[in-house]
Amino acid sequence: DVQLQASGGGLVQAGGSLRLDCAASGFSFDDYAVAWLRQAPGKEREGVACIDMTDGRTYYKDSLLGRFTISSDNAKNTVVLQVNSLNPEDTAVYYCAADPLHDYCSGYGWPAMPYDYWGQGTLVTVSS
């Protein structure tokens, strides 16, 4: 059974940090594009970061570069999103998504690509 499990969300004060994990089961991330996206209340879903697992190249929403870092833990078949210096505008449900077309990440429209697999989302709430 192919699944993505997103975890690590929670309530954090402004300025704090969280580590979000996206764990795959039933398949290997090895040659995939894996993305983190988020949807804040009343807003459209937006891309946060994407990693091409074939070569480790990473791509970010410009405004988040420097605070958010996407990486892979190949031994655990997990993609990690480290989020630092959080502010209330970062409050959202964070989703991970994956697709075997690894070059999804390298295109300008990577946030809107039709990823094959989706996690259930993990809620991040940042208090002021």
C-alpha positions as CSV (number, residue, x, y, z in Angstrom):
1,D,0.0,0.0,0.0
2,V,1.5,3.3,-1.1
3,Q,1.3,6.1,1.5
4,L,2.8,9.4,2.4
5,Q,2.7,10.3,6.1
6,A,3.2,14.0,7.1
7,S,4.0,14.7,10.7
8,G,5.6,17.2,13.0
9,G,3.1,20.1,13.0
10,G,2.0,21.8,16.2
11,L,1.5,25.0,18.0
12,V,4.6,27.2,18.3
13,Q,5.3,30.8,19.3
14,A,6.5,33.3,16.8
15,G,10.2,33.0,16.2
16,G,10.2,29.2,16.9
17,S,11.1,26.3,14.8
18,L,9.6,23.0,13.7
19,R,10.7,19.9,11.8
20,L,8.1,18.4,9.5
21,D,8.7,14.9,8.2
22,C,7.2,13.2,5.1
23,A,7.6,9.5,5.3
24,A,6.9,7.2,2.4
25,S,5.7,3.6,2.7
26,G,5.2,1.1,-0.1
27,F,7.7,2.8,-2.4
28,S,11.1,4.5,-2.4
29,F,11.6,8.2,-2.8
30,D,14.9,7.5,-4.7
31,D,13.9,8.9,-8.1
32,Y,11.0,11.1,-7.2
33,A,10.2,14.8,-6.9
34,V,9.0,15.5,-3.4
35,A,7.3,18.7,-2.5
36,W,6.0,20.5,0.5
37,L,3.0,22.8,0.0
38,R,0.8,24.6,2.4
39,Q,-2.7,26.1,2.6
40,A,-3.6,28.8,5.0
41,P,-7.2,29.4,6.1
42,G,-9.1,31.2,3.4
43,K,-6.1,31.1,1.0
44,E,-5.1,29.0,-2.0
45,R,-2.5,26.3,-1.7
46,E,1.0,27.4,-2.4
47,G,4.3,25.7,-2.9
48,V,6.9,25.8,-0.1
49,A,9.8,23.7,-1.3
50,C,10.6,20.9,-3.7
51,I,13.5,18.4,-3.8
52,D,14.6,16.3,-6.8
53,M,15.6,13.1,-5.2
54,T,17.8,12.0,-8.2
55,D,20.4,14.7,-7.6
56,G,19.3,16.5,-4.4
57,R,18.6,19.8,-6.0
58,T,16.2,22.0,-4.1
59,Y,13.8,24.7,-5.0
60,Y,11.9,27.1,-2.8
61,K,9.2,29.7,-2.8
62,D,11.3,32.8,-3.1
63,S,10.0,34.5,0.0
64,L,10.7,31.5,2.2
65,L,14.3,31.0,1.2
66,G,16.6,31.2,4.2
67,R,14.0,30.2,6.7
68,F,12.8,26.9,5.3
69,T,15.1,24.0,4.3
70,I,14.1,20.8,2.5
71,S,16.3,17.8,2.8
72,S,16.2,14.0,2.5
73,D,16.9,11.2,5.0
74,N,17.4,8.4,2.6
75,A,17.9,5.8,5.3
76,K,14.4,6.5,6.6
77,N,12.8,7.1,3.2
78,T,11.8,10.5,4.6
79,V,11.9,14.1,3.3
80,V,12.3,16.7,6.0
81,L,11.2,20.4,6.0
82,Q,12.9,22.4,8.7
83,V,11.1,25.6,9.3
84,N,12.7,28.4,11.3
85,S,11.8,31.9,12.5
86,L,8.2,31.1,12.2
87,N,5.6,33.9,12.1
88,P,1.8,33.9,12.3
89,E,1.6,34.1,8.5
90,D,3.2,30.7,8.3
91,T,0.1,29.2,10.0
92,A,-1.3,26.6,7.6
93,V,-1.8,22.9,6.9
94,Y,1.4,21.6,5.4
95,Y,1.2,18.8,2.8
96,C,3.8,16.7,1.2
97,A,3.4,15.3,-2.3
98,A,5.5,13.1,-4.5
99,D,5.7,12.1,-8.1
100,P,8.0,9.8,-10.1
101,L,8.6,12.5,-12.6
102,H,11.6,13.9,-10.7
103,D,11.9,17.0,-12.9
104,Y,8.6,18.4,-11.7
105,C,10.7,20.4,-9.3
106,S,12.8,22.2,-11.9
107,G,9.9,23.8,-13.7
108,Y,8.5,27.2,-12.8
109,G,5.1,25.7,-12.1
110,W,6.3,23.0,-9.7
111,P,3.8,24.0,-7.0
112,A,0.8,23.3,-9.3
113,M,2.0,20.0,-10.8
114,P,-0.3,17.0,-10.5
115,Y,1.7,15.0,-8.0
116,D,0.6,11.3,-7.8
117,Y,0.9,10.9,-4.1
118,W,-0.2,13.1,-1.2
119,G,0.1,13.0,2.5
120,Q,-2.8,13.9,4.8
121,G,-1.4,17.2,5.9
122,T,0.0,18.4,9.3
123,L,-1.2,21.6,10.9
124,V,1.3,24.3,11.9
125,T,-0.1,27.1,14.1
126,V,2.1,30.0,15.0
127,S,1.0,32.3,17.8
128,S,2.1,35.9,18.1
